[in-house]
Amino acid sequence: MATFLFMPESAYGPTNNCIGIGNLLRGRGHNVVFAAEASWAGRLEPLGFVEDLVDLAPPPPPDAPEQAAGQFWTDFIRDTKPVFRTSTFDQLSGFMQPTWQALIDGAMYCEPQLKEIIERQRPDVIIEDNVNSFPALTTAGVPFVRIVSCQPLEMKGRDIPPTYSGLPADDRSEWDAFRAEYDRTHRPTWQAYSDWVQSCGARPLADLEFIHESADLNLYTYPEVIDYTDRRPLGANWHRLDSSVRATDAPFEVPPELGTGGALVYLSLGSLGSADVELMQRLIDVLGRTPHRYIVSKGPLHDTFDLPPNMWGAQQVPQTNVLPQVDLVITHGGNNTTTECFHFGKPMIVLPLFWDQYDNAQRVHETGYGVRLPTYSFEDAELAGAVDRLLADDALHTRMAANGAVIRSRDGTKRAADLIEGLAG
């Protein structure tokens, strides 16, 4: 029995990806530890994992009022929502750089905790699914695995668009300008971080990279049919997983009140997007006037808005068991949801908000597997028309179903577990 230590980003996509892989390793008799962020307390242990969690910021003072569930996301969206309405160029300074700084602050704060966890758990292999480096993970003297749960433009190249830009793959006219603005807004932050990483005993970060490439094993999740493999070859220690879908979600049956007639559509903007109640309400108003049925992931503010009769929703739904039953997905374009849609062969309407969601939206759109719409400025008829058009496109559904069958046959989660297990000797 080996011990595998996972440290995922404190977000549903990376954490769920690690849960899926870790569950297979646990089923093979191994000890699987999660050094996840402290808010995941009590959610990983029932799945059979060891929780040895970290704080990414100081705890609130003892006399601070208790924060209501979902309040963090409420405050985040309230403060950040105006930036989501700006271009990807403007988001570099308005959202991206401050977010990188917050992630860096968390890494610096939890570095001593991580060292203690590694000393306590003595892992045989360490797996990080995150976007920034935690030096304790790479200096522990055991094999280190990097998992990329973001869109693969994160692995940069001269012949692919700049990551986070949402720019087309076949139009280079704005690539250089975006890269120059990224350099201008991020270089001081990157330089300070690389200096700190080195002070902790880790090697320097590559130019404008916030995380190290692993010398042992690098994994990324993206379907081959929309990947950039012909434009950006990767080294021998990089392995693509067409998908990595967990098998730990609760069962799901379509609620009987939705009936059985007509198309079934899944609407999910993720934890952050769904906390923008104004945006969710607009989507619900438009879609509520269509003849289709909808399953809605309502998010942290689920009790602040109601759904019309052609919709059913909950704060969270077991997405991997919902997707096989629907005909179309309306999504923010998070990498986890995007790859799961391909895994189950479902076309998408993508409404991106930030980070790599723009890249996923553009890639789905330009490869013909769905439609990218402007998240805050779409016309009512534009959204309703896209739903009708995609639902009626039999050729697209046939193509997606065939892609899904191939992707599922490759069993990316098992492949990841096999590759990681092989490092334990």
Helices and strands as residue ranges (DSSP letters): E 3-8, H 12-27, E 31-34, G 38-40, G 45-47, E 50-51, H 71-84, H 88-91, I 92-96, H 97-121, E 125-129, H 135-138, E 144-148, G 152-154, H 175-199, E 217-221, G 224-226, E 238-241, G 256-258, E 264-268, H 270-273, H 277-287, E 293-297, G 302-304, E 311-314, H 319-322, G 323-325, E 328-331, H 335-343, E 348-350, H 357-366, E 370-372, H 380-392, H 394-410, H 412-422
